């Protein structure tokens, strides 16, 4: 068996070691050359600029252009989160100095401009615009939009005034005429009118769920139209002579008028949520020692719990034993037709 010579074995090991050393020296030189030409070291950072041939190796090819008949949709970058939310209208303002504007005035651009110019000097902080009147008319959308744009002022809240129970249109005609309160007459039923047939008012039947839903819908529409607050008037039943003859129809209604009105109050507040909701009440409700006007269905305690601001019509300042804030009226603003003056009850 042949034997390897010791000198031959060690010679192969030595040549491998020399080859490794040469490779290491070449790599170190290349690294030094790379660092010298492509690496920049400063006090605060280290940057590397790769050689062009390396950059080209890893560069992605540009995407092909879209076809000529393609539709390109660009998504806008998301808006930054607001750092400060705009102030909301307080539900119970510390002070109210308001001006009531009847519906027939909202289309008078000259008058609206004059009022808008006087708002700062008069110290008005609330405008009450008639949104739905006792005739049953809802303000024209275009007229309302123009009026709001002219009247809108920082620090000025806008209130929509809605006649809830009194409506002289719905009971007289149309598919919903049965919503009106009726009285028997010569073997039939006719609309109840709380005064002379020419000037008296017709009322809606608040026992009916669809009537209450209609009133709630009006309030929500007013908020949607840009109003900050909603104020409801005639929230209840008529109490004029002849009201005892009213036929409320075959409806599944609460036991009495107070329960029916309170049901409406609950539905209104649930729909409004935290938005300001105000009301005008009958003077008899305020005058009653217990604050309950049963015939009209008004319970002052329930109204106080539901609404943020409560108003009554002013008759005699001395007769009101609660603090109140006067509200400017149409005649005080230099308008031809005066309107009822509301008094705000501070509760």
C-alpha positions in Angstrom: 0.0 0.0 0.0 1.6 3.3 -1.1 2.3 5.8 1.6 1.8 9.5 1.2 4.9 11.6 1.9 4.5 13.9 4.7 6.0 16.8 2.7 3.3 16.4 0.0 0.3 16.5 2.5 1.5 19.7 4.2 2.1 21.4 0.9 -1.6 21.2 -0.1 -2.8 22.7 3.2 -0.4 25.6 2.9 -1.6 26.4 -0.6 -5.2 26.6 0.6 -4.3 29.0 3.3 -2.5 31.2 0.9 -5.5 31.3 -1.5 -7.8 32.3 1.4 -5.5 35.1 2.5 -5.4 36.5 -1.1 -9.2 36.4 -1.3 -9.5 38.2 2.1 -7.1 40.9 1.0 -8.9 41.5 -2.3 -12.3 41.7 -0.4 -10.8 44.2 2.1 -9.5 46.3 -0.7 -12.8 46.3 -2.5 -14.6 47.2 0.7 -12.1 50.0 1.3 -12.6 51.3 -2.2 -16.5 51.1 -1.7 -16.3 53.0 1.6 -14.0 55.6 0.1 -16.2 56.3 -2.9 -19.8 55.5 -1.8 -20.0 55.9 2.0 -20.2 59.3 3.7 -19.7 59.5 7.4 -20.6 62.7 9.2 -21.1 63.7 12.9 -24.8 62.8 13.0 -25.4 60.3 10.2 -24.0 57.7 7.8 -25.2 57.7 4.2 -24.6 55.2 1.4 -24.8 56.0 -2.3 -24.8 52.7 -4.2 -23.0 52.6 -7.6 -25.3 53.1 -10.6 -25.1 49.6 -11.8 -26.3 48.3 -8.4 -29.1 50.9 -8.3 -30.2 49.9 -11.8 -30.3 46.2 -10.8 -32.9 46.8 -8.1 -34.9 49.6 -9.7 -38.5 48.7 -10.5 -39.6 49.1 -14.1 -42.3 51.9 -14.4 -45.8 50.7 -14.7 -47.3 50.6 -18.2 -49.6 53.5 -19.2 -53.3 52.9 -18.8 -55.4 52.1 -21.9 -56.8 55.1 -23.7 -60.4 54.1 -22.8 -59.7 53.5 -19.1 -61.3 55.6 -16.3 -58.8 56.9 -13.7 -60.2 57.4 -10.2 -58.2 59.6 -7.8 -58.8 59.2 -4.1 -58.2 62.4 -2.2 -56.0 62.2 0.8 -57.9 62.1 4.1 -58.5 65.5 5.7 -56.5 66.0 8.9 -58.5 65.7 12.1 -59.7 69.0 13.4 -57.7 70.2 16.3 -60.6 72.1 17.7 -64.3 71.3 17.4 -66.7 74.2 16.6 -68.7 75.4 19.6 -72.2 73.9 19.8 -75.4 75.8 20.5 -76.1 75.6 24.3 -79.4 74.0 25.0 -80.0 76.4 27.9 -78.4 79.8 27.0 -77.7 82.1 29.9 -79.4 85.0 28.1 -82.0 85.2 25.3 -82.7 88.4 23.3 -84.6 87.2 20.3 -86.5 88.5 17.3 -89.5 86.7 15.9 -89.9 86.9 12.1 -93.3 85.8 10.6 -93.3 83.7 7.5 -94.7 86.4 5.2 -91.6 88.5 6.0 -89.0 85.9 5.1 -89.4 86.5 1.4 -88.9 90.3 1.7 -85.2 90.5 0.9 -84.9 94.2 1.7 -86.4 93.8 5.1 -84.3 90.8 5.9 -81.1 92.8 4.9 -82.2 95.7 7.1 -82.8 93.4 10.1 -79.5 91.6 9.5 -77.7 94.9 9.6 -79.3 95.9 12.9 -78.7 92.6 14.7 -75.3 93.6 16.2 -76.4 97.0 17.5 -79.7 95.6 18.9 -77.8 92.9 20.8 -80.0 90.1 19.3 -78.6 86.6 19.9 -81.5 84.6 18.6 -83.8 84.8 15.5 -87.1 82.9 15.6 -88.3 82.2 12.1 -91.7 80.9 11.4 -91.2 77.5 9.8 -94.8 76.2 9.8 -97.7 78.6 10.7 -101.2 78.1 12.0 -102.5 78.1 8.4 -100.6 74.8 8.0 -98.2 76.3 5.5 -94.5 75.3 5.6 -92.1 77.9 4.5 -90.8 77.7 0.9 -87.4 76.0 0.8 -85.8 78.5 -1.6 -87.1 81.5 0.4 -85.9 79.9 3.7 -82.4 79.2 2.2 -82.0 82.7 1.0 -83.2 84.2 4.4 -80.9 82.0 6.4 -77.9 82.9 4.2 -78.6 86.6 4.8 -79.3 86.3 8.5 -76.6 83.8 9.5 -74.2 85.6 11.8 -71.6 84.2 14.3 -73.0 83.9 17.7 -76.6 84.1 16.5 -78.7 81.0 16.9 -81.6 80.3 14.6 -84.9 78.9 15.9 -87.6 77.3 13.7 -91.1 78.0 15.1 -93.6 75.3 14.3 -97.4 75.3 14.9 -97.9 71.7 16.1 -101.6 71.4 17.1 -103.2 74.2 15.0 -103.4 73.5 11.3 -106.0 75.0 9.0 -105.0 73.1 5.9 -104.8 69.3 6.7 -108.3 69.0 8.3 -110.0 70.7 5.4 -109.0 68.6 2.4 -106.8 65.8 1.2 -106.2 62.2 2.2 -105.3 63.2 5.8 -108.4 65.3 6.5 -109.4 62.8 9.1 -106.4 64.0 11.2 -108.4 67.0 12.2 -110.6 67.2 15.3 -114.3 66.7 14.5 -117.6 67.6 16.1 -121.0 66.1 15.3 -123.2 68.2 13.1 -126.6 67.3 11.7 -126.0 63.5 11.7 -122.5 63.8 10.4 -119.2 65.2 11.6 -117.4 68.5 10.7 -114.1 70.1 11.6 -114.0 71.6 15.0 -113.2 75.4 14.9 -112.2 77.2 18.0 -113.9 80.5 17.0 -115.8 82.1 14.2 -115.7 79.9 11.1 -113.9 82.7 9.1 -111.2 83.4 11.7 -111.1 80.4 14.0 -108.5 77.7 14.0 -108.7 74.0 13.2 -106.7 71.5 15.3 -105.0 68.2 14.7 -105.9 65.1 16.8 -102.8 64.4 18.9 -104.3 61.0 20.0 -103.5 59.7 16.5 -99.9 58.2 16.2 -99.7 59.4 12.6 -100.4 63.0 13.7 -97.7 62.9 16.3 -95.3 61.3 13.7 -96.1 64.2 11.4 -95.2 66.8 14.0 -91.9 65.0 14.9 -91.1 64.8 11.2 -91.5 68.6 10.9 -89.1 69.2 13.7 -86.5 66.9 12.2 -87.0 68.7 8.8 -86.3 72.0 10.5 -83.1 70.8 12.0 -82.1 69.4 8.6 -82.8 72.8 7.0 -80.1 74.4 9.1 -81.9 75.6 12.2 -80.1 75.3 15.6 -83.2 75.1 17.6 -86.9 74.2 17.2 -89.7 75.8 19.1 -93.2 74.3 19.0 -96.4 76.1 19.6 -100.0 74.9 20.3 -98.8 71.6 21.7 -102.0 70.3 23.1 -105.8 70.3 22.5 -108.2 73.2 22.1 -110.1 74.5 25.1 -112.5 77.0 23.5 -116.2 76.8 23.9 -117.6 73.7 22.2 -114.4 71.7 22.8 -116.4 69.3 25.0 -118.3 68.1 21.9 -115.1 67.0 20.1 -115.3 63.5 18.6 -111.8 62.0 18.9 -112.6 59.1 16.6 -112.1 55.4 16.9 -108.4 55.5 17.9 -106.4 53.6 20.4 -105.6 56.7 22.5 -104.3 57.2 26.1 -106.8 57.7 28.9 -106.8 61.5 28.8 -105.4 64.5 27.0 -102.4 64.9 29.3 -101.3 61.4 28.5 -101.6 62.0 24.8 -99.6 65.2 24.9 -96.9 63.6 27.1 -96.6 60.8 24.6 -95.9 63.4 21.9 -93.3 65.1 24.2 -91.5 61.8 24.7 -91.4 61.1 20.9 -90.1 64.7 20.3 -87.3 64.5 22.8 -86.2 61.0 21.6 -86.1 62.3 18.0 -84.3 65.6 18.8 -81.7 63.9 21.0 -79.3 66.5 22.5 -80.4 69.2 20.0 -82.1 72.2 21.6 -85.9 71.9 21.7 -88.2 74.7 23.0 -91.9 75.2 23.4 -94.6 77.8 23.9 -97.3 76.9 26.5 -100.7 78.2 27.2 -101.0 80.9 29.9 -103.5 78.8 31.8 -100.9 76.1 32.3 -98.5 78.5 34.0 -101.3 80.1 36.0 -102.5 76.8 37.5 -101.1 76.1 41.0 -100.1 72.6 40.1 -99.1 73.5 36.6 -101.6 71.2 34.9 -104.1 72.3 32.3 -106.1 69.1 31.9 -108.4 70.3 29.2 -105.6 71.3 26.9 -103.4 68.3 28.0 -100.5 70.4 29.3 -98.5 69.4 32.3 -95.8 72.0 33.2 -93.6 69.4 34.9 -93.5 67.2 31.8 -92.9 70.2 29.6 -90.0 71.3 31.8 -88.5 67.9 31.7 -88.8 67.7 27.9 -88.0 71.2 26.6 -85.0 73.4 27.1 -86.7 76.8 26.9 -90.3 77.5 27.8 -92.2 80.5 26.5 -95.6 82.0 27.2 -97.4 85.0 25.6 -97.0 88.2 27.5 -100.2 89.7 28.8 -99.3 91.6 32.0 -95.7 91.7 33.2 -96.8 91.9 36.9 -99.0 88.8 36.5 -96.0 86.7 35.8 -94.3 85.8 39.1 -91.3 84.1 37.5 -88.2 85.8 36.1 -88.5 86.3 32.3 -86.5 87.8 29.5 -88.5 90.0 27.0 -88.2 89.1 23.3 -88.3 91.7 20.6 -91.4 91.6 18.4 -92.1 92.5 14.8 -93.5 95.9 15.6 -90.5 96.8 17.8 -88.3 96.0 14.9 -90.1 98.5 12.7 -92.2 96.0 10.8 -95.7 96.9 9.7 -97.5 93.8 11.2 -96.9 93.2 14.9 -96.9 89.7 16.4 -97.5 88.2 19.8 -94.8 88.9 22.3 -93.3 85.8 23.9 -91.9 85.7 27.4 -89.1 83.3 28.2 -89.6 81.6 31.6 -86.3 80.9 33.3 -86.6 77.5 35.0 
